[in-house]
Amino acid sequence: MLTQPNRHRQNRVQAHRRGLWVPRYAARWPFVVTIPLVAGCVELPAPAKEQLAQAEKDYRGQNYREASNKLEDILRKYPEYKQSAEAYYLRSQVRVAQNNKLGASTDVKKCLSLSMNPDLTARAHATAGQLAFETGDFPDAAQHLEAALRKIPEKPPADLVRFRLAVCLARIGEWRKARPQFAAVYQRYPDSAVAAQAKALFEWPWDYFVIQCGAFRDQAQANRLAQKLTAAGLSARVESRPRLGEGLYTVCVGIYPKFEQAQEALRSVKGKSPGAVVAPNF
């Protein structure tokens, strides 16, 4: 005959085998059981899905306020559902349209943390890359844009994504990685709005930036400007570079591996050469 403690022990063992056993502390800490269930939810309820579809229609109709209100409601109720990644992505697009780039960046990062859809993840990376690009965070932008290109189909707007990636790589001094991307843009998308610029940047002869103080067809004019700037204390030189089938003589100052270094130096050069610009400039 079982004693009372042994009977309780046997009941717990049988319940555990049937998958019904609950630890004794569950009553004191109920969230130990409930939180993983909520965090693991994937699909939104049907009404929320319908609301998401309506929000997308509002967005496409440029009714951003209504789209935002619907998305706010969904994300307030279901902030951690995996399918809420779509709502976060859509709200990021609404916020981009409203010029709320900080909010858009927060939403797209949340989308990336939840997304289980490769296509959605790629589009989110493309948006994150664009936002980082616009704020001048080129290393972060390059990482997101590279991730996007691994999944998005090779058709527009992949040309723009690839072009932005190439620009980011060039600006951080990765010209050897940038050139194949520039080449891919103008070769695969000859009708792209950025094809001509991509070709020109592919043909840039150096793996660094310069400050260009002038460009002349006449070498003598270029030499005179270089001498004038040298007399003013700048280390100027004349570079010969073909352009549109003819020789062009540019007066340059400095060698800068990264774009931001050239931009910083430009301030002092402009004091002696007001028309100076960073080259290539994109």
C-alpha positions in Angstrom: 0.0 0.0 0.0 1.4 3.4 -1.0 1.9 6.1 1.6 0.6 9.6 0.9 3.9 11.1 -0.2 4.6 8.1 -2.4 1.2 8.3 -4.0 1.8 12.0 -4.9 5.2 11.1 -6.3 3.7 8.4 -8.5 0.9 10.7 -9.7 3.5 13.3 -10.8 5.5 10.6 -12.7 2.4 9.4 -14.5 1.3 12.9 -15.3 4.8 13.7 -16.6 4.7 10.6 -18.9 1.3 11.9 -20.3 2.8 15.4 -20.9 0.6 17.0 -18.2 3.1 17.6 -15.4 3.5 21.2 -14.4 6.3 22.2 -11.9 5.2 23.3 -8.5 6.4 26.9 -9.0 4.2 27.4 -12.0 1.4 28.8 -10.0 3.8 31.4 -8.5 5.5 32.3 -11.8 2.8 31.8 -14.5 4.8 33.8 -17.1 7.3 31.0 -17.3 4.7 29.1 -19.3 2.9 31.8 -21.2 5.7 34.1 -22.5 7.3 31.5 -24.8 3.9 30.7 -26.3 3.2 34.3 -27.2 6.7 35.0 -28.5 6.5 31.9 -30.7 3.2 32.8 -32.4 3.6 33.0 -36.2 0.4 33.8 -37.9 -1.7 36.9 -37.2 -5.4 36.3 -36.5 -7.7 36.7 -39.6 -9.0 40.2 -38.6 -5.4 41.4 -38.3 -4.5 40.0 -41.7 -7.4 41.8 -43.2 -6.4 45.0 -41.5 -2.9 44.6 -42.8 -4.2 44.1 -46.4 -6.3 47.3 -46.0 -3.3 49.2 -44.7 -1.3 48.2 -47.8 -4.1 49.5 -50.0 -4.0 52.8 -48.0 -0.3 53.0 -48.5 -0.4 52.4 -52.2 -3.2 55.0 -52.4 -0.8 57.4 -50.5 -3.3 57.6 -47.7 -0.4 57.4 -45.2 -2.4 58.5 -42.1 -5.0 55.7 -42.4 -2.3 53.1 -43.2 -0.3 54.2 -40.2 -3.3 54.0 -37.9 -4.2 50.5 -39.0 -0.6 49.3 -38.6 -0.3 50.9 -35.1 -3.3 49.0 -34.1 -1.9 45.7 -35.4 1.5 46.2 -33.8 0.1 47.3 -30.5 -1.8 44.0 -30.2 0.7 41.6 -31.8 4.2 43.2 -31.5 6.1 40.0 -31.4 4.2 37.7 -33.8 6.5 36.5 -36.6 3.9 37.6 -39.2 4.0 41.1 -37.7 7.3 41.5 -39.6 5.1 42.4 -42.6 3.4 45.1 -40.6 6.7 46.5 -39.4 8.1 46.5 -43.0 5.0 48.3 -44.3 5.1 50.9 -41.6 8.7 51.5 -42.4 7.7 52.3 -46.0 4.9 54.6 -44.7 7.5 56.4 -42.5 9.9 56.7 -45.4 7.1 58.4 -47.4 6.5 60.7 -44.4 10.2 61.5 -44.2 10.4 59.9 -40.7 13.7 58.1 -41.4 14.5 57.4 -37.7 11.1 55.7 -37.2 11.5 53.8 -40.5 15.0 52.5 -39.5 13.6 51.3 -36.2 10.7 49.5 -37.9 12.9 47.8 -40.6 15.3 46.5 -37.9 12.3 45.0 -36.0 11.1 43.4 -39.3 14.5 41.8 -39.8 14.4 40.4 -36.2 11.1 38.7 -36.8 11.0 37.9 -40.5 10.9 34.2 -41.6 10.2 35.2 -45.3 13.3 35.4 -47.5 11.7 37.8 -49.9 10.6 40.1 -47.1 14.0 39.9 -45.4 15.7 40.9 -48.6 13.4 43.9 -49.1 13.9 44.9 -45.5 17.7 44.7 -46.0 17.4 46.9 -49.1 15.4 49.5 -47.1 17.8 49.4 -44.2 20.7 49.8 -46.6 19.1 52.8 -48.3 18.4 54.5 -44.9 22.0 53.9 -43.8 23.2 55.2 -47.1 21.2 58.4 -46.8 22.6 59.1 -43.3 26.2 58.5 -44.5 26.8 55.2 -42.6 28.3 53.5 -45.6 29.8 50.4 -43.8 26.4 49.6 -42.4 24.7 50.3 -45.6 27.1 48.0 -47.5 26.3 45.1 -45.2 22.6 45.5 -45.6 22.8 46.0 -49.4 25.0 42.9 -49.9 22.5 40.9 -47.9 19.6 42.2 -50.0 21.4 41.3 -53.3 21.8 37.7 -52.2 18.0 37.2 -52.3 16.3 39.8 -54.5 15.8 38.8 -58.2 18.2 40.2 -60.8 15.8 42.8 -62.2 14.9 46.5 -61.3 15.2 47.8 -58.6 18.3 45.5 -58.2 20.2 48.0 -60.4 19.7 50.7 -57.8 20.5 48.4 -54.9 23.7 47.3 -56.7 24.7 50.8 -57.6 24.3 52.0 -54.0 26.3 49.1 -52.8 29.1 50.0 -55.2 29.1 53.6 -54.1 29.3 52.6 -50.5 32.2 50.3 -51.2 34.1 53.0 -53.1 33.5 55.6 -50.4 35.0 53.3 -47.7 38.0 52.6 -49.9 37.0 49.2 -51.3 37.4 50.1 -54.9 38.3 46.5 -55.9 35.0 45.3 -54.6 33.1 48.3 -56.0 34.2 48.1 -59.6 32.6 44.7 -60.4 29.3 46.1 -59.0 29.5 49.2 -61.1 30.2 47.0 -64.2 27.3 44.8 -63.4 25.0 47.8 -63.3 25.8 49.2 -66.7 26.2 45.8 -68.4 23.1 44.1 -67.0 20.9 47.2 -67.0 22.0 49.4 -69.9 18.7 51.3 -69.8 19.0 52.1 -66.1 19.0 55.7 -65.0 22.3 55.1 -63.3 24.0 53.1 -66.1 26.0 55.9 -67.5 27.2 57.0 -64.0 28.1 53.4 -63.1 30.2 53.2 -66.3 32.0 56.4 -65.6 32.8 55.3 -62.0 33.9 51.9 -63.2 36.4 53.7 -65.5 37.8 56.0 -62.7 41.5 55.3 -63.0 42.6 55.3 -59.3 41.7 53.5 -56.1 41.4 56.8 -54.2 39.7 60.2 -54.2 41.2 63.5 -55.1 40.2 67.1 -54.8 39.8 68.5 -58.3 40.5 72.2 -58.6 40.0 72.5 -62.4 39.7 70.6 -65.7 41.0 71.9 -69.0 41.4 70.7 -72.6 44.5 72.9 -72.8 47.4 71.6 -70.8 49.1 75.0 -70.5 46.0 76.3 -68.7 46.1 73.4 -66.3 49.8 74.0 -65.6 49.2 77.6 -64.8 46.5 76.8 -62.3 48.7 74.1 -60.7 51.6 76.6 -60.3 49.3 79.2 -58.8 47.9 76.7 -56.2 51.4 75.5 -55.4 52.5 79.0 -54.8 49.5 79.4 -52.4 50.8 76.4 -50.4 48.8 73.5 -51.9 50.6 70.4 -53.3 48.9 70.6 -56.7 49.5 68.4 -59.8 48.2 68.0 -63.3 46.7 64.6 -64.2 45.9 63.6 -67.8 42.7 61.7 -68.2 40.7 60.8 -71.4 37.1 62.0 -71.4 34.5 61.5 -74.2 37.2 60.6 -76.6 39.5 63.6 -75.9 42.3 64.4 -73.6 41.4 66.3 -70.4 43.9 67.8 -68.0 42.7 68.0 -64.4 44.4 69.9 -61.6 44.3 67.8 -58.4 45.3 68.0 -54.8 45.8 65.1 -52.4 45.3 61.4 -52.4 42.5 60.2 -50.1 41.6 56.5 -49.7 38.2 57.3 -48.3 35.6 59.8 -49.3 35.1 61.3 -45.9 38.9 62.1 -45.8 38.6 64.0 -49.0 35.5 65.8 -47.8 37.3 66.9 -44.6 40.3 68.2 -46.6 38.1 70.0 -49.1 37.2 72.7 -46.6 40.8 74.0 -46.4 41.4 73.6 -50.1 38.3 75.7 -51.0 39.9 78.7 -49.2 42.5 78.8 -52.0 40.4 77.3 -54.8 36.7 78.1 -54.3 35.6 75.9 -57.2 37.3 72.7 -55.8 35.3 69.5 -55.6 35.9 65.9 -54.5 36.4 63.6 -57.4 34.8 61.3 -58.2 31.8 63.0 -56.7 28.6 60.8 -56.3 
